[in-house]
């Protein structure tokens, strides 16, 4: 995946994360009823998943833009 595609994917993830955060804020963090509390729990789980994906994309973008950051391991003979 080239840098342009990584940047577009990263942007999409950031927008999705912002949307989920806004939904949580509208519910008042945990919601007022059991349904909203369950929905908030799901939103928090999604935030963790999307946060991990964003971290991995940022790491990959860094490694692609900074080849010197890649360390190769060789077996000692």
Secondary structure, 3 states (H helix, E strand, C coil): CCHHHHHHHHHHHHHHHHHHHHHHHHCCCCCCCHHHHHHHHHHHHHHHHHHHHHHHHHHHHHHHHCHHHCCCCCCCC
